[in-house]
C-alpha cells in the first residue's frame, strides 16, 4: 500500500472555507478518479509556520494508480484548487510506501 500525501499550509482566514470545499468538492473528485482506495485529513500540531497546516493522505495500492492520477486527473484538480484559493495556500506533495 502507498500514500500520496499533500501537505498544505493556508492562511487562517480561509480555514473554514478551505476545509468545507475539500470535504464537499475536492476530495470527492479525487476519490471519484478511481485511483485511490481511501483518504484522511490530518492537522499538523506544533508547527511554527504562520497559518494552519494539514496533511491530506490518499491511499492507493499500485504505482500505476498514482501514475494514472497524475497524468489524467491531477493537473485539472490542482488548477481548480489554485483558482479557488490562489496564493493563500501553499502545497507540496510526497509519496510514501507503507512498510508495516
Residue pairs with C-beta under 8 A, 6 or more apart in sequence:
1 59
1 60
1 61
1 97
1 98
2 59
2 60
2 61
2 62
2 63
2 65
2 66
2 95
2 96
2 97
2 98
3 57
3 58
3 59
3 60
3 95
3 96
3 97
3 98
4 36
4 57
4 58
4 59
4 60
4 66
4 69
4 93
4 94
4 95
5 55
5 56
5 57
5 58
5 93
5 94
5 95
5 96
6 55
6 56
6 57
6 58
6 91
6 92
6 93
7 44
7 53
7 54
7 55
7 56
7 91
7 92
7 93
7 94
8 53
8 54
8 55
8 56
8 89
8 90
8 91
9 49
9 50
9 51
9 52
9 53
9 89
9 90
9 91
10 18
10 51
10 52
10 53
10 54
10 85
10 88
10 89
10 90
11 50
11 51
11 88
11 89
12 51
12 52
13 88
14 85
14 88
14 89
15 52
18 85
18 89
19 41
21 84
22 41
22 56
23 41
26 77
26 80
26 81
27 39
27 41
27 56
29 77
30 36
30 39
30 58
30 69
30 73
30 77
31 38
31 39
31 58
33 68
33 69
33 72
33 73
35 58
35 60
35 65
35 66
35 68
35 69
35 73
36 58
36 59
36 60
36 65
36 69
37 59
37 60
37 61
38 58
38 59
39 56
39 57
39 58
39 59
40 56
40 57
41 54
41 55
41 56
41 57
42 54
42 55
42 56
42 57
43 52
43 53
43 54
44 53
44 54
44 55
47 53
60 66
60 69
66 95
81 89
81 91
